Each structure stands twice: as structure tokens, then as C-alpha cells.
Amino acid sequence: MSTIIDQDGEEIDYATAVNLMDDEIREGLHAEMALCTDQQFFDAYIERHYAKYGEDFTI
């Protein structure tokens, strides 16, 4: 099980976070960031999520 740190400093399960992500954002980032850590991917995702929805991504 891979864990990451969310924007509140909490440790969360990466697979759970991925399952809750917006498909369009997730797939776009996957194409751009194929060789990155789970944490780098998550950090990029929360920025894109905020840009699209105007709110934080929460688990």
C-alpha cells in the first residue's frame, strides 16, 4: 500500500485518492507525468483540481 501526504499534512492511501480523482484531470496528468512519484502526481493533481473546480480536492 502506497501512502502520500495530502495538503493538510495527513497521510492517505494513494489508491483511494486515485479512485476519487476526476478522470479527465487524472488521465491528462498521467500522459504528462508518466515518470514521477505518487506524491508528485498527487501534488500536481490537487493544483489542477483547484483550477478546474475552484475548491480543494479532499478525501
Z-matrix of the N, CA and C atoms (Angstrom, degrees):
N
C 1 1.455
C 2 1.522 1 108.58
N 3 1.303 2 116.53 1 126.18
C 4 1.452 3 122.89 2 178.56
C 5 1.525 4 109.41 3 -95.71
N 6 1.308 5 116.07 4 135.33
C 7 1.458 6 119.76 5 176.96
C 8 1.521 7 109.69 6 -119.47
N 9 1.316 8 114.87 7 154.87
C 10 1.451 9 123.26 8 177.54
C 11 1.524 10 108.04 9 -134.11
N 12 1.312 11 115.46 10 169.71
C 13 1.461 12 121.04 11 178.09
C 14 1.521 13 108.09 12 -106.58
N 15 1.337 14 116.42 13 125.66
C 16 1.463 15 119.55 14 179.88
C 17 1.526 16 110.96 15 -81.47
N 18 1.324 17 116.68 16 -179.10
C 19 1.453 18 121.86 17 -176.59
C 20 1.532 19 113.34 18 -67.13
N 21 1.312 20 117.44 19 -13.18
C 22 1.468 21 121.96 20 176.96
C 23 1.521 22 112.05 21 -97.57
N 24 1.338 23 116.21 22 3.52
C 25 1.454 24 120.55 23 179.87
C 26 1.517 25 113.83 24 83.32
N 27 1.313 26 117.52 25 10.12
C 28 1.461 27 122.54 26 -179.70
C 29 1.522 28 110.66 27 -90.20
N 30 1.316 29 116.82 28 141.47
C 31 1.460 30 121.71 29 175.84
C 32 1.518 31 108.57 30 -81.49
N 33 1.335 32 116.42 31 128.65
C 34 1.461 33 121.09 32 -179.71
C 35 1.524 34 109.80 33 -132.98
N 36 1.312 35 115.99 34 159.47
C 37 1.454 36 122.69 35 177.82
C 38 1.530 37 108.92 36 -75.60
N 39 1.323 38 115.99 37 124.11
C 40 1.466 39 121.22 38 -177.09
C 41 1.531 40 111.34 39 -61.97
N 42 1.317 41 118.22 40 -43.68
C 43 1.467 42 121.16 41 -178.73
C 44 1.529 43 111.26 42 -60.86
N 45 1.311 44 117.08 43 -38.38
C 46 1.462 45 120.63 44 177.43
C 47 1.520 46 110.34 45 -63.49
N 48 1.331 47 116.31 46 -44.48
C 49 1.465 48 120.66 47 179.17
C 50 1.525 49 110.49 48 -60.33
N 51 1.329 50 116.91 49 -45.56
C 52 1.466 51 121.11 50 -178.74
C 53 1.523 52 110.89 51 -60.76
N 54 1.323 53 117.26 52 -40.71
C 55 1.467 54 120.76 53 179.84
C 56 1.522 55 112.97 54 -63.98
N 57 1.324 56 117.81 55 -23.47
C 58 1.457 57 121.92 56 -179.03
C 59 1.530 58 113.68 57 -95.88
N 60 1.323 59 116.38 58 -4.88
C 61 1.463 60 120.62 59 -176.96
C 62 1.526 61 112.03 60 -73.80
N 63 1.319 62 115.49 61 152.36
C 64 1.459 63 123.56 62 172.60
C 65 1.532 64 107.53 63 -63.80
N 66 1.334 65 116.83 64 127.35
C 67 1.462 66 121.26 65 -175.85
C 68 1.531 67 112.61 66 -59.27
N 69 1.312 68 116.77 67 -44.03
C 70 1.465 69 120.90 68 -177.40
C 71 1.532 70 111.46 69 -63.07
N 72 1.320 71 116.40 70 -46.31
C 73 1.464 72 120.34 71 179.00
C 74 1.516 73 110.23 72 -64.78
N 75 1.321 74 116.58 73 -47.56
C 76 1.465 75 121.31 74 -178.01
C 77 1.518 76 111.86 75 -58.43
N 78 1.329 77 117.38 76 -47.79
C 79 1.460 78 121.19 77 -178.26
C 80 1.526 79 111.52 78 -66.94
N 81 1.330 80 117.52 79 -37.93
C 82 1.459 81 120.45 80 177.46
C 83 1.517 82 111.52 81 -62.95
N 84 1.318 83 115.84 82 -44.11
C 85 1.462 84 119.62 83 178.48
C 86 1.527 85 111.35 84 -66.85
N 87 1.309 86 116.27 85 -38.34
C 88 1.467 87 119.81 86 179.23
C 89 1.531 88 110.47 87 -58.82
N 90 1.326 89 116.72 88 -41.21
C 91 1.463 90 120.93 89 179.48
C 92 1.528 91 111.22 90 -66.96
N 93 1.315 92 117.32 91 -34.70
C 94 1.464 93 122.04 92 -178.53
C 95 1.530 94 113.68 93 -82.67
N 96 1.325 95 116.40 94 -32.50
C 97 1.461 96 120.95 95 -169.09
C 98 1.525 97 112.36 96 -122.24
N 99 1.306 98 117.48 97 45.74
C 100 1.461 99 120.32 98 -175.20
C 101 1.529 100 113.19 99 -57.64
N 102 1.304 101 118.11 100 -35.30
C 103 1.462 102 121.29 101 -177.61
C 104 1.527 103 110.32 102 -110.27
N 105 1.320 104 115.28 103 78.50
C 106 1.460 105 120.55 104 178.43
C 107 1.528 106 108.97 105 -145.25
N 108 1.310 107 115.80 106 168.33
C 109 1.463 108 119.41 107 176.78
C 110 1.521 109 109.55 108 -79.58
N 111 1.318 110 115.57 109 162.99
C 112 1.470 111 119.98 110 175.77
C 113 1.517 112 110.16 111 -58.81
N 114 1.320 113 117.41 112 -39.58
C 115 1.463 114 120.90 113 -178.85
C 116 1.533 115 110.93 114 -65.65
N 117 1.322 116 117.23 115 -43.00
C 118 1.464 117 120.35 116 178.38
C 119 1.532 118 110.89 117 -62.00
N 120 1.320 119 116.06 118 -41.27
C 121 1.461 120 120.59 119 179.10
C 122 1.529 121 110.07 120 -63.67
N 123 1.318 122 116.79 121 -46.79
C 124 1.458 123 120.52 122 -179.53
C 125 1.527 124 110.91 123 -61.63
N 126 1.318 125 117.16 124 -44.05
C 127 1.469 126 120.93 125 -179.91
C 128 1.530 127 111.05 126 -60.78
N 129 1.329 128 116.70 127 -41.94
C 130 1.462 129 120.42 128 177.60
C 131 1.526 130 110.35 129 -66.37
N 132 1.328 131 116.08 130 -39.37
C 133 1.464 132 119.89 131 179.64
C 134 1.526 133 111.44 132 -61.31
N 135 1.316 134 117.91 133 -45.65
C 136 1.472 135 118.19 134 -176.28
C 137 1.531 136 111.35 135 -64.75
N 138 1.323 137 117.17 136 -30.23
C 139 1.469 138 119.72 137 175.43
C 140 1.528 139 110.72 138 -68.04
N 141 1.319 140 117.29 139 -45.15
C 142 1.472 141 121.25 140 179.74
C 143 1.525 142 111.45 141 -67.30
N 144 1.324 143 116.07 142 -37.81
C 145 1.464 144 119.94 143 178.66
C 146 1.528 145 109.85 144 -61.61
N 147 1.331 146 116.31 145 -44.79
C 148 1.463 147 120.11 146 179.72
C 149 1.532 148 110.47 147 -63.74
N 150 1.324 149 116.98 148 -41.55
C 151 1.457 150 120.68 149 179.87
C 152 1.537 151 111.37 150 -62.12
N 153 1.324 152 117.21 151 -37.71
C 154 1.465 153 121.18 152 -177.75
C 155 1.525 154 112.61 153 -79.54
N 156 1.335 155 116.85 154 -42.36
C 157 1.461 156 120.17 155 -171.86
C 158 1.524 157 114.34 156 -106.92
N 159 1.339 158 117.91 157 -13.36
C 160 1.457 159 120.59 158 -179.24
C 161 1.513 160 113.40 159 70.94
N 162 1.316 161 116.43 160 21.98
C 163 1.471 162 121.49 161 178.35
C 164 1.514 163 109.82 162 -148.37
N 165 1.318 164 116.50 163 157.65
C 166 1.450 165 121.40 164 179.02
C 167 1.518 166 111.37 165 -69.11
N 168 1.325 167 115.30 166 148.15
C 169 1.461 168 122.52 167 172.66
C 170 1.520 169 107.38 168 -83.67
N 171 1.304 170 116.10 169 122.18
C 172 1.464 171 119.76 170 -179.26
C 173 1.529 172 109.67 171 -124.24
N 174 1.320 173 113.61 172 150.87
C 175 1.462 174 120.99 173 179.42
C 176 1.517 175 108.89 174 -100.95
